[in-house]
Amino acid sequence: MDIYPFIDSLTIREHLQKLDYGFGASEMAYLIWQSRKRTLKEKLRAWQELMETTADEEVFADRRKGTKISLFHVLRKYVNAQKNRVEAFQDGKNCVYFYGYEEDSFYEGEEGLKRVPWRIGSEGCFRDYKSCCEALEHEVEKFRGTGRESSLKDLWIERYDLDGARECEAAHVDAGIGITRFRCRSVMDEDGADMDSRGDADFEDICLEMCIDIPTPFCRGGRRLLGLNCLGEKKGET
């Protein structure tokens, strides 16, 4: 499968392409997870392709205890849980939606130009997910029309259940109003059971503890252990 679209850094992406680097399943699963430029829908599709076209690997379920588990076993449960979570978030049953976004603004202070982020929310609520998305998209278009789209740093949609059965849930979205991630991790499996209470290994926990050792052009020897924030764009990259 083509993993390169999920490597956010242009410099690292081009470096690996020149090397014709051979990725393992756990490396690709991690790279898909950490990408900040792809929607959740794109990630789910990529993980599904990964499981269908690549050999499974064992990963640490608990690095301290040294216990390992099938990557695809954990990933399959995670993918199904995320699909169910998206469906439940968008179903519009007995709930209302709000949108919000963060805009960068700057002012001249005593110490020079200072960045001040403004968090702005919708004035009213929406009874269905689609109308909330359309309203937020309209806001984004206004920023595009005035050349200020780059000042938008975060966009999200919140869902509130009217009967209070569930806590408020928020999904971050991109400028195309595609869900990129949920504000809080999902702890429910594909059957709606609480994974934390069952003690099951969680894919996000595995990724947080995963050490990915792939070649990069940023250090002596050309290799580096990559963490979550090491694969993003550097200043000046496109």
Wavefront OBJ file of the C-alpha trace (Angstrom):
o trace
v 0.000 0.000 0.000
v 1.047 3.609 -0.477
v 1.936 4.920 2.979
v 3.576 8.158 1.820
v 0.422 10.336 1.867
v 0.292 9.743 5.633
v 3.803 11.099 6.278
v 3.132 14.778 6.938
v 6.723 15.955 6.613
v 7.684 16.587 2.995
v 11.380 16.261 3.865
v 11.010 12.845 5.523
v 8.601 11.663 2.827
v 11.013 12.486 -0.004
v 13.957 11.012 1.911
v 12.190 7.675 2.391
v 11.036 7.593 -1.222
v 14.625 8.062 -2.411
v 15.723 5.179 -0.174
v 12.783 3.028 -1.350
v 12.352 2.150 2.317
v 10.447 -1.027 3.126
v 7.870 -0.395 5.865
v 6.644 -3.016 8.299
v 2.994 -3.337 9.324
v 3.488 -1.719 12.747
v 5.382 1.203 11.200
v 2.606 1.831 8.686
v -0.122 1.504 11.312
v 1.677 4.080 13.454
v 2.314 6.505 10.573
v -1.369 6.427 9.631
v -2.365 7.082 13.246
v -0.019 10.029 13.788
v -0.833 11.885 10.551
v -2.439 15.247 11.242
v -3.339 15.983 7.623
v -5.634 13.051 6.884
v -9.245 12.600 7.903
v -10.394 9.760 10.108
v -12.262 8.307 7.138
v -9.016 8.177 5.131
v -7.215 6.564 8.063
v -9.875 3.900 8.541
v -9.707 3.041 4.854
v -5.897 2.855 4.998
v -5.864 0.630 8.089
v -8.341 -1.710 6.415
v -6.112 -1.910 3.330
v -3.097 -2.508 5.555
v -4.739 -5.504 7.221
v -5.768 -6.930 3.848
v -2.407 -6.558 2.079
v 0.325 -6.808 4.726
v 1.575 -9.547 7.040
v 0.568 -9.200 10.694
v 3.152 -8.420 13.384
v 3.344 -8.737 17.136
v 3.514 -5.511 19.143
v 3.938 -4.797 22.833
v 0.623 -4.809 24.681
v 2.544 -3.867 27.825
v 6.176 -2.897 27.310
v 6.942 -3.001 31.044
v 5.731 -6.593 31.360
v 7.105 -7.588 27.954
v 3.748 -8.997 26.810
v 2.972 -8.938 23.102
v -0.209 -9.156 21.038
v -1.248 -9.372 17.386
v -1.244 -5.893 15.842
v -4.164 -6.711 13.570
v -6.242 -8.107 16.449
v -6.003 -4.773 18.269
v -6.246 -2.668 15.112
v -9.344 -4.470 13.812
v -11.194 -3.814 17.082
v -10.075 -0.183 17.019
v -11.195 0.373 13.417
v -14.631 -1.112 14.115
v -14.977 0.960 17.292
v -14.066 4.162 15.451
v -16.570 3.435 12.676
v -19.288 2.936 15.278
v -18.247 6.088 17.083
v -18.498 8.199 13.916
v -21.932 6.743 13.143
v -23.185 7.420 16.669
v -21.788 10.949 16.649
v -23.506 11.830 13.384
v -26.863 10.098 13.913
v -28.643 13.213 15.235
v -30.899 11.264 17.606
v -32.150 13.232 20.607
v -29.245 15.675 20.528
v -28.090 19.091 19.354
v -24.862 20.181 17.703
v -22.676 23.262 18.009
v -19.601 24.226 16.031
v -16.533 26.153 17.064
v -13.194 27.285 15.723
v -9.994 28.957 16.832
v -8.668 31.948 14.947
v -5.193 33.413 15.235
v -5.036 37.164 15.755
v -2.047 39.356 16.515
v -1.484 42.637 18.277
v 1.521 44.863 18.839
v 2.586 44.767 22.478
v 5.524 46.141 24.403
v 7.561 43.049 23.520
v 6.583 43.110 19.854
v 3.957 41.209 17.889
v 2.012 38.764 20.067
v -0.277 35.926 18.967
v -3.694 35.781 20.587
v -5.939 32.826 19.691
v -9.692 33.521 19.699
v -12.126 30.666 20.287
v -15.441 31.335 18.579
v -18.584 29.225 18.812
v -21.850 29.057 16.902
v -24.542 31.436 18.116
v -27.195 28.740 18.190
v -27.574 24.984 18.128
v -28.414 22.653 15.257
v -30.763 19.679 15.432
v -28.825 17.585 12.927
v -25.183 16.990 12.049
v -25.486 17.983 8.391
v -26.857 21.468 9.046
v -24.125 22.101 11.623
v -21.469 21.064 9.090
v -22.989 23.331 6.445
v -22.958 26.296 8.833
v -19.317 25.699 9.773
v -18.410 25.283 6.110
v -20.019 28.661 5.450
v -17.777 30.200 8.126
v -14.699 28.645 6.507
v -15.748 30.020 3.113
v -15.900 33.518 4.603
v -12.307 33.132 5.758
v -11.281 31.888 2.309
v -13.046 34.791 0.629
v -11.057 37.306 2.659
v -7.732 35.456 2.389
v -7.683 34.547 6.090
v -8.004 30.759 5.895
v -4.455 30.297 7.233
v -5.516 31.983 10.492
v -7.903 29.097 11.258
v -5.987 26.759 13.556
v -8.686 24.445 14.839
v -12.280 23.574 13.976
v -14.643 21.284 15.846
v -18.234 20.115 16.204
v -19.779 19.297 19.587
v -22.700 16.984 20.248
v -24.889 17.263 23.352
v -27.483 14.623 24.217
v -30.758 16.254 25.270
v -31.490 13.630 27.916
v -28.011 13.797 29.399
v -27.431 10.110 28.742
v -23.989 10.818 27.317
v -21.410 13.459 28.071
v -20.675 16.134 25.486
v -18.545 14.727 22.699
v -16.466 16.775 20.283
v -14.962 15.910 16.917
v -12.167 17.942 15.366
v -12.608 18.541 11.639
v -10.481 19.871 8.791
v -11.267 22.759 6.447
v -13.342 20.357 4.343
v -15.398 19.529 7.482
v -14.133 15.943 7.541
v -13.616 14.446 11.000
v -9.916 14.121 11.817
v -10.139 12.903 15.418
v -12.305 12.943 18.504
v -11.350 15.209 21.364
v -11.234 12.352 23.879
v -10.088 8.850 23.075
v -12.731 6.244 22.489
v -12.672 3.511 25.102
v -15.516 1.494 23.577
v -14.991 -1.586 21.460
v -16.959 -2.489 18.333
v -19.722 -4.009 20.473
v -20.061 -0.900 22.632
v -18.315 -2.447 25.645
v -15.938 -0.458 27.846
v -12.443 -1.604 26.873
v -10.765 0.003 29.896
v -12.914 -1.932 32.360
v -12.183 -5.150 30.478
v -8.435 -4.506 30.528
v -8.105 -4.987 26.772
v -5.054 -3.611 24.965
v -5.888 -0.352 23.205
v -4.402 0.592 19.831
v -3.803 4.208 20.844
v -1.954 3.116 23.996
v 0.194 0.841 21.850
v 0.996 3.694 19.463
v 1.918 6.009 22.333
v 4.498 3.494 23.562
v 5.698 2.407 20.118
v 9.288 3.155 19.080
v 9.545 3.702 15.338
v 13.099 3.559 13.990
v 13.101 4.723 10.377
v 15.686 6.681 8.377
v 15.412 10.473 8.490
v 17.690 13.192 7.102
v 17.783 15.087 10.406
v 20.524 13.327 12.400
v 23.969 11.755 12.188
v 23.765 8.296 10.693
v 20.417 9.039 9.075
v 18.292 7.190 11.628
v 16.227 8.395 14.509
v 13.582 7.119 16.905
v 10.425 8.921 15.887
v 7.728 10.004 18.301
v 4.298 11.473 17.642
v 5.553 15.023 17.043
v 8.667 14.133 15.038
v 6.957 13.600 11.689
v 5.205 16.913 11.282
v 6.134 19.731 8.956
v 9.146 21.837 9.772
v 8.967 25.570 9.183
v 9.192 26.389 5.516
v 8.033 22.949 4.328
v 5.077 22.527 2.032
l 1 2 3 4 5 6 7 8 9 10 11 12 13 14 15 16 17 18 19 20 21 22 23 24 25 26 27 28 29 30 31 32 33 34 35 36 37 38 39 40 41 42 43 44 45 46 47 48 49 50 51 52 53 54 55 56 57 58 59 60 61 62 63 64 65 66 67 68 69 70 71 72 73 74 75 76 77 78 79 80 81 82 83 84 85 86 87 88 89 90 91 92 93 94 95 96 97 98 99 100 101 102 103 104 105 106 107 108 109 110 111 112 113 114 115 116 117 118 119 120 121 122 123 124 125 126 127 128 129 130 131 132 133 134 135 136 137 138 139 140 141 142 143 144 145 146 147 148 149 150 151 152 153 154 155 156 157 158 159 160 161 162 163 164 165 166 167 168 169 170 171 172 173 174 175 176 177 178 179 180 181 182 183 184 185 186 187 188 189 190 191 192 193 194 195 196 197 198 199 200 201 202 203 204 205 206 207 208 209 210 211 212 213 214 215 216 217 218 219 220 221 222 223 224 225 226 227 228 229 230 231 232 233 234 235 236 237 238
